[in-house]
Each structure stands twice: as structure tokens, then as C-alpha cells.
Amino acid sequence: MRPQKLFSSLHGPASLLGPGAFRLFLALVVFVDHASRLALGPAAVKIFFCLSGFWIYRMWTERYVRAVSPLFTYLASRGWRLIPTFALIALFTVAFQHFLLGRSWVDLKGSAGWPQFVASHLLIFGYGGLPVQPLMPAWSLDVEMQFYLVAPVLIALAARIGTPAFLAMAAAVSIGCALWLAPHVSPTFAVFFALGIVAARQDWRPSSRLATAAGIVAVGVVIGLVLSPWRGTILGGIHRGPLFRYTEIVTTVVALAAFPYAIFTTRQRGGSRDGVFADFSYIVYLLHWTAIGWLGTVAGLPTFARLGCFVLALTATFAAAWVIWRLYDKPLNRARARWVAARLNRSPQATQPERKFPRQCPAATSPPSP
């Protein structure tokens, strides 16, 4: 079957590769990154940030601006969506590392004060600045929350100065922060958020042909590097070589190459479980770090045994994610949706028609990095 026909068959009315499934795939890429030498986690996180910019633009302009007290509704809804589940998994992760892996409270806290340590584990903000991060992937959630605070301003700025100037400004900010070695702040990733905002603002609809080409190029870059003398740019782990310093550049290239495909998925209908996949992407992204901690205790086993342990860890992560989603995350998200809907119904703009777009749960995590 030709690649174009195969791609089209996977993207039918009830696609298995809808926006939620794609987000779950990105979360699994981060899992594989942390469990192996293949350092693709940063690329997945950058794609998450692009998607976050896209969905936040859509939600703000098509939904939240129609609510009572739009800014308050928006910020409360975003915090409600991310913080409770994060706090639960952060508590579980810290307890697991202390009681089962034997890490002392001093080792878990590092040089941070207890107020900073506790606040960042409850509210996400400031997590990327902790000297020790027991739930390491959460640094990207800190970046995400920082973006939420300024997103309405960025959306207004994009409309005011136009797309070329907006993207140029975001790129300059990202490059400047990268050179100043500020990895865990939102401005470092401004260009990725900006790309998502622009794609939504321009109502960009990549064709299946372009999406196919983008996916092939992204995968081709990864495979080509792994098979080349420059494999050290994409293979890390314990035995990192001198080429690993270029990993950020390589993963940025991969993320930008895959960007059209990521935006393409936002226009797909997905199957009946696609919303569940989207919810799972957030929980798995956070919860997998506990599995990685356990895998570290069996690092000395033969390769085949380690592979079996990885399958066991993946299975346990999905089982635990289902329990958390079913009993905790899903009820909270339904309550949040009802609260937002009520504020929309009381708004003077509630009678205005609302544009429809594919179902998606943009609880970005983005998901974060190695």
C-alpha cells in the first residue's frame, strides 16, 4: 500500500490517530526517552507546547471570551484542569521515592526551603526552579502554567502586530533565553507556543499530503541520525558522547518537521475514545516517572529482562492511570466543565453562535523532558 493511501486509511471518520491519540503518543515518546537512550523527549515536549498554543487560542477566542469574567474563568478553569491531578501524582511520587526507594527528605528537597518545596508540589508554579525535582517531567507543566498567564496578552499581540513580526519576536525571545541558559521558563519556548497560536489564528489546515510528508521527514531524521556517525546527537543515556550537546538543536528540528502533522491531527475527528486518550496523555506523562524510578532499581539486569521490566512498568502505569482517571480526574473534569458552562450561560454573549471544532481535551503537559 502506498504511504498516502495508508495514511488516509488511518485518518477516517473514526480515526485511531485523532488529536487525543496523538497526545498520548507524545507522552509515550517521553516515557521511552526516560527508559532508553533515545533522547526524543524534548521534541515531544516542544510539540506539546505548539499544540498548547493552538488549543489555548481556540479556547480563549471561541469560548472563554464569551464567559462571565473571561480572564478569571479562563485561569480558574486551566488551574482546575491541571493542578488537582498534578498534586495527587506529585504526592504519590514523593511518597514512593521516600518510602519505597529510600530517598531521604533532605535528598528529595535539596537546598529548597520547605515552603517553596510544598507550594511547587501543590500549585506547579516554581517547580522548574527547584534544585531537586522528584517529579522531574513536571518542569514542563511549570512552563505551561507560565504560558497560561500571558496567553491572552500574546493572542492580542499577535493580532496587533501581525504574524511575521509576532513569530520573529517569539524566535528572538527563545534564542535569547536559550543563550542565557534559562531552560525552565516559558519565554525559552516562546516560539513553539507562538507557532501554535499563529496556526490557530490563521485557521491553518495542513493537507493530508503535507502531514504525511512532515511525519516521514521527522521519522526519517531520527532514523537517519541513529544509523549515522552522528548518532550521539540523539542517543544519550548514561554513556553520552560529546555530540550530545547538540541534542536540543536536533530535537528542535524534529519538532519543527513534525509541526504540520501535529496541527493536522487537531482537525481529525478521532474515535469515541479520543477524549479519554487526551486525558490519559496528561496522567501517563506525570505517572511514568514513578515507573522510571522503579526501572532504575533493575538497571543491572540483562537486556531481555530489562525489556520485560519495561513492559511491566508500562502496563502498571496504564493501569494506575486508568484508576486515577476513572475515580479522580474524570469527575473533577466534569465538574469543571459544568462550572465553565454555567458561566457561559450567564454571559451576555451566550446567545452568540459558537464555532465548532473537533473534540479535544487540551490539558497540555506537556507533557515535558529528559
C-alpha positions as CSV (number, residue, x, y, z in Angstrom):
1,M,0.0,0.0,0.0
2,R,1.3,3.4,-0.9
3,P,2.2,5.7,2.1
4,Q,-0.5,8.2,1.1
5,K,-3.2,5.5,1.0
6,L,-2.1,4.0,4.3
7,F,-2.1,7.4,5.9
8,S,-5.6,8.2,4.6
9,S,-6.9,4.8,5.8
10,L,-5.8,5.7,9.4
11,H,-7.5,9.1,9.3
12,G,-11.1,8.1,8.5
13,P,-14.2,9.4,10.4
14,A,-13.3,7.3,13.4
15,S,-9.6,7.8,13.3
16,L,-7.3,6.0,15.7
17,L,-4.9,8.8,15.1
18,G,-7.0,11.7,16.3
19,P,-5.8,14.6,18.4
20,G,-6.1,12.7,21.8
21,A,-4.3,9.6,20.5
22,F,-1.5,11.8,19.1
23,R,-1.1,13.5,22.5
24,L,-0.9,10.1,24.2
25,F,1.7,9.0,21.6
26,L,3.8,12.1,22.6
27,A,3.5,11.1,26.2
28,L,4.7,7.6,25.4
29,V,7.7,9.1,23.5
30,V,8.7,10.9,26.7
31,F,8.3,7.6,28.6
32,V,10.6,5.8,26.1
33,D,13.1,8.7,26.3
34,H,13.4,8.2,30.0
35,A,13.6,4.4,29.8
36,S,16.2,4.2,27.0
37,R,19.0,6.1,25.2
38,L,16.7,7.6,22.6
39,A,16.5,11.2,23.5
40,L,13.3,12.3,21.8
41,G,11.5,13.6,24.9
42,P,12.5,17.2,24.2
43,A,11.0,17.0,20.7
44,A,7.7,15.6,22.1
45,V,7.6,18.4,24.7
46,K,8.1,21.1,22.1
47,I,5.3,19.7,20.0
48,F,3.1,19.7,23.1
49,F,3.9,23.4,23.5
50,C,2.9,24.0,19.9
51,L,-0.4,22.2,20.5
52,S,-0.9,24.1,23.7
53,G,-0.6,27.4,21.8
54,F,-3.1,26.2,19.3
55,W,-5.8,25.0,21.7
56,I,-5.4,27.9,24.1
57,Y,-6.0,30.3,21.2
58,R,-9.1,28.4,20.2
59,M,-10.5,28.1,23.7
60,W,-9.8,31.8,24.6
61,T,-11.2,33.3,21.4
62,E,-14.2,30.9,20.9
63,R,-15.2,30.0,24.4
64,Y,-13.7,31.9,27.4
65,V,-14.2,35.4,26.0
66,R,-18.0,34.6,26.0
67,A,-18.0,33.8,29.7
68,V,-18.7,35.9,32.8
69,S,-15.4,37.5,33.8
70,P,-13.5,35.9,30.9
71,L,-9.9,36.1,32.4
72,F,-11.0,34.7,35.8
73,T,-13.0,31.9,34.2
74,Y,-10.1,31.1,31.9
75,L,-7.4,31.0,34.6
76,A,-9.6,29.1,37.1
77,S,-10.5,26.6,34.5
78,R,-7.0,26.0,33.4
79,G,-5.8,25.6,37.0
80,W,-8.7,23.3,37.9
81,R,-7.8,21.1,34.9
82,L,-4.2,20.7,35.8
83,I,-3.4,21.3,39.5
84,P,-5.6,18.7,41.3
85,T,-4.3,15.7,39.3
86,F,-0.8,17.1,39.4
87,A,-0.9,17.5,43.2
88,L,-2.2,13.9,43.7
89,I,0.5,12.4,41.5
90,A,3.2,14.6,43.0
91,L,2.3,13.4,46.4
92,F,2.3,9.8,45.3
93,T,5.7,10.2,43.6
94,V,7.4,11.8,46.6
95,A,5.9,9.1,48.9
96,F,7.1,6.3,46.5
97,Q,10.6,7.7,46.4
98,H,10.9,8.2,50.1
99,F,9.2,5.0,51.5
100,L,10.0,2.5,48.7
101,L,13.2,3.8,47.1
102,G,14.7,5.0,50.4
103,R,15.4,8.6,49.5
104,S,15.6,10.9,52.5
105,W,13.5,14.1,52.8
106,V,16.8,16.1,52.6
107,D,17.7,14.4,49.3
108,L,14.2,15.0,47.9
109,K,14.0,18.6,48.9
110,G,17.6,19.6,48.1
111,S,18.5,23.2,49.1
112,A,15.0,24.5,48.6
113,G,13.1,25.7,51.6
114,W,10.1,23.7,52.7
115,P,7.6,26.5,51.7
116,Q,8.9,26.5,48.1
117,F,9.0,22.7,48.0
118,V,5.5,22.2,49.3
119,A,4.0,25.1,47.2
120,S,5.5,23.9,44.0
121,H,4.2,20.4,44.6
122,L,0.7,21.7,45.2
123,L,0.5,24.5,42.6
124,I,3.0,23.6,39.9
125,F,4.4,27.2,39.8
126,G,8.1,27.3,40.5
127,Y,8.7,23.5,40.0
128,G,11.2,24.1,37.3
129,G,13.3,26.2,39.6
130,L,13.6,23.5,42.3
131,P,17.2,22.4,42.8
132,V,15.9,18.8,43.1
133,Q,12.8,17.7,41.2
134,P,11.3,14.4,42.5
135,L,8.7,14.6,39.7
136,M,11.1,15.7,37.0
137,P,8.8,15.9,34.0
138,A,6.7,18.5,35.9
139,W,9.1,21.3,34.9
140,S,7.2,21.5,31.6
141,L,4.0,22.0,33.5
142,D,5.5,24.9,35.2
143,V,6.4,26.3,31.8
144,E,2.8,25.6,30.7
145,M,1.3,27.4,33.6
146,Q,3.5,30.4,33.0
147,F,2.3,30.5,29.4
148,Y,-1.4,30.4,30.5
149,L,-0.8,33.6,32.5
150,V,0.3,35.5,29.5
151,A,-1.5,33.7,26.7
152,P,-4.4,36.3,26.4
153,V,-1.8,39.1,26.1
154,L,0.1,37.1,23.4
155,I,-3.1,36.4,21.5
156,A,-3.9,40.2,21.5
157,L,-0.3,41.0,20.5
158,A,-0.4,38.6,17.5
159,A,-3.5,40.3,16.2
160,R,-2.0,43.7,16.7
161,I,1.5,43.3,15.1
162,G,0.8,40.6,12.6
163,T,2.1,37.1,12.1
164,P,5.6,37.8,10.7
165,A,6.5,40.2,13.5
166,F,4.9,38.1,16.1
167,L,6.9,35.0,15.1
168,A,10.1,37.0,14.7
169,M,9.7,38.4,18.2
170,A,9.0,34.9,19.7
171,A,12.0,33.4,18.0
172,A,14.2,36.2,19.2
173,V,13.0,35.7,22.8
174,S,13.5,32.0,22.6
175,I,17.0,32.3,21.2
176,G,17.9,34.9,23.8
177,C,16.7,32.8,26.7
178,A,18.5,29.7,25.4
179,L,21.7,31.6,25.2
180,W,21.2,33.0,28.7
181,L,20.8,29.3,29.8
182,A,17.3,29.7,31.2
183,P,15.8,26.3,30.3
184,H,12.8,26.1,32.6
185,V,10.9,29.4,31.9
186,S,8.1,29.9,29.4
187,P,10.0,32.5,27.2
188,T,12.6,29.9,26.3
189,F,9.8,28.1,24.4
190,A,8.0,31.2,23.2
191,V,8.5,30.3,19.5
192,F,6.7,26.9,19.9
193,F,3.7,28.5,21.7
194,A,3.7,31.2,19.1
195,L,3.6,28.7,16.2
196,G,0.5,27.1,17.7
197,I,-1.1,30.5,18.2
198,V,-0.4,31.5,14.6
199,A,-1.7,28.2,13.2
200,A,-5.0,28.6,15.1
201,R,-5.3,32.3,14.2
202,Q,-4.7,31.7,10.5
203,D,-7.0,28.7,10.7
204,W,-4.3,26.7,9.0
205,R,-5.4,23.3,7.7
206,P,-2.5,21.2,6.5
207,S,-3.4,18.7,3.8
208,S,-3.0,15.0,4.4
209,R,-0.2,15.1,1.8
210,L,1.7,17.7,3.7
211,A,1.1,15.9,7.0
212,T,2.3,12.7,5.6
213,A,5.4,14.4,4.3
214,A,6.0,16.0,7.6
215,G,5.7,12.7,9.5
216,I,8.0,11.0,7.1
217,V,10.7,13.7,7.4
218,A,10.5,13.7,11.2
219,V,10.8,10.0,11.4
220,G,13.5,9.9,8.7
221,V,15.6,12.5,10.5
222,V,15.6,10.3,13.7
223,I,16.3,7.0,11.8
224,G,19.0,8.7,9.7
225,L,20.8,10.0,12.8
226,V,20.6,6.7,14.7
227,L,22.2,4.9,11.7
228,S,24.8,7.6,11.1
229,P,28.1,8.5,12.7
230,W,26.2,11.4,14.4
231,R,24.0,9.1,16.4
232,G,25.4,10.7,19.5
233,T,23.2,13.7,18.9
234,I,20.1,11.6,19.6
235,L,21.4,8.7,21.8
236,G,22.1,9.7,25.3
237,G,21.6,7.7,28.5
238,I,24.5,7.1,30.9
239,H,27.1,6.9,28.1
240,R,26.6,10.3,26.5
241,G,29.2,11.3,24.0
242,P,30.5,14.8,23.0
243,L,27.8,15.1,20.3
244,F,25.0,15.0,22.8
245,R,25.5,18.8,23.4
246,Y,23.7,19.2,20.0
247,T,20.6,17.3,21.2
248,E,18.5,20.4,21.7
249,I,19.1,21.5,18.2
250,V,18.3,18.1,16.8
251,T,15.1,17.8,18.8
252,T,14.0,21.3,17.7
253,V,14.5,20.3,14.1
254,V,12.4,17.1,14.7
255,A,9.7,19.1,16.4
256,L,9.5,21.7,13.6
257,A,9.5,19.0,11.0
258,A,6.5,17.2,12.7
259,F,4.7,20.5,13.3
260,P,2.4,20.3,10.2
261,Y,1.4,16.7,11.2
262,A,0.6,17.9,14.8
263,I,-1.7,20.6,13.5
264,F,-3.2,18.2,11.1
265,T,-4.3,15.9,13.9
266,T,-6.3,18.8,15.5
267,R,-8.7,18.7,12.5
268,Q,-9.3,15.0,12.8
269,R,-12.4,13.6,14.5
270,G,-10.8,10.7,16.3
271,G,-12.7,7.8,17.7
272,S,-15.2,7.6,20.6
273,R,-12.3,7.2,23.0
274,D,-10.1,10.0,21.7
275,G,-11.1,12.3,24.6
276,V,-10.0,9.6,27.0
277,F,-6.7,9.3,25.2
278,A,-6.2,13.0,25.6
279,D,-6.9,12.8,29.4
280,F,-4.6,9.8,29.7
281,S,-1.8,11.7,28.0
282,Y,-1.6,14.0,31.0
283,I,-1.8,11.3,33.6
284,V,0.7,9.0,31.9
285,Y,3.1,11.8,31.3
286,L,3.2,12.5,35.1
287,L,2.8,9.0,36.4
288,H,5.5,7.4,34.3
289,W,8.2,9.0,36.3
290,T,7.4,6.6,39.2
291,A,7.8,3.7,36.8
292,I,11.2,5.1,35.7
293,G,12.3,5.3,39.3
294,W,11.5,1.6,39.7
295,L,13.2,0.7,36.4
296,G,16.3,2.3,37.9
297,T,16.4,-0.4,40.6
298,V,16.7,-3.2,37.9
299,A,19.2,-1.5,35.7
300,G,21.8,-4.2,36.2
301,L,19.6,-7.0,34.7
302,P,20.3,-8.5,31.2
303,T,18.8,-6.7,28.2
304,F,15.9,-9.1,27.7
305,A,15.0,-9.0,31.4
306,R,15.1,-5.2,31.3
307,L,12.7,-5.2,28.3
308,G,10.3,-7.4,30.3
309,C,10.5,-4.9,33.2
310,F,9.8,-2.1,30.9
311,V,6.6,-3.8,29.6
312,L,5.6,-4.5,33.2
313,A,6.2,-0.8,34.1
314,L,4.3,0.4,31.1
315,T,1.3,-1.9,31.9
316,A,1.3,-0.8,35.6
317,T,1.5,2.9,34.5
318,F,-1.6,2.5,32.3
319,A,-3.5,0.5,35.0
320,A,-2.8,3.2,37.6
321,A,-3.6,5.9,35.1
322,W,-7.0,4.4,34.4
323,V,-7.8,4.2,38.2
324,I,-6.8,7.9,38.7
325,W,-8.7,8.9,35.6
326,R,-11.9,7.0,36.4
327,L,-12.1,7.8,40.1
328,Y,-10.5,11.2,40.4
329,D,-9.5,13.1,37.2
330,K,-12.8,12.4,35.2
331,P,-15.2,13.6,38.0
332,L,-13.1,16.7,38.6
333,N,-13.0,17.5,34.9
334,R,-16.8,17.0,34.5
335,A,-17.3,19.4,37.5
336,R,-15.0,21.9,35.8
337,A,-16.9,21.7,32.5
338,R,-20.2,22.2,34.2
339,W,-18.8,25.3,36.1
340,V,-17.5,26.8,32.8
341,A,-20.7,26.0,31.0
342,A,-22.7,27.8,33.7
343,R,-20.6,30.9,33.4
344,L,-21.1,30.8,29.6
345,N,-24.8,30.6,30.0
346,R,-24.9,33.6,32.3
347,S,-22.8,35.7,29.9
348,P,-24.4,38.4,27.7
349,Q,-22.5,36.8,24.8
350,A,-24.1,33.4,25.5
351,T,-26.6,33.9,22.7
352,Q,-23.9,34.4,20.1
353,P,-23.2,31.4,17.9
354,E,-20.2,29.3,18.9
355,R,-17.8,27.9,16.3
356,K,-17.5,24.2,16.5
357,F,-14.2,22.3,16.3
358,P,-13.2,18.7,16.9
359,R,-13.4,17.3,20.4
360,Q,-10.2,17.6,22.2
361,C,-9.1,17.9,25.8
362,P,-6.1,20.3,25.7
363,A,-4.8,19.6,29.2
364,A,-1.3,20.3,28.0
365,T,1.6,18.8,29.8
366,S,3.3,18.8,28.3
367,P,3.5,17.0,28.8
368,P,8.0,17.7,29.4
369,S,11.5,16.4,29.2
370,P,14.5,14.4,30.0
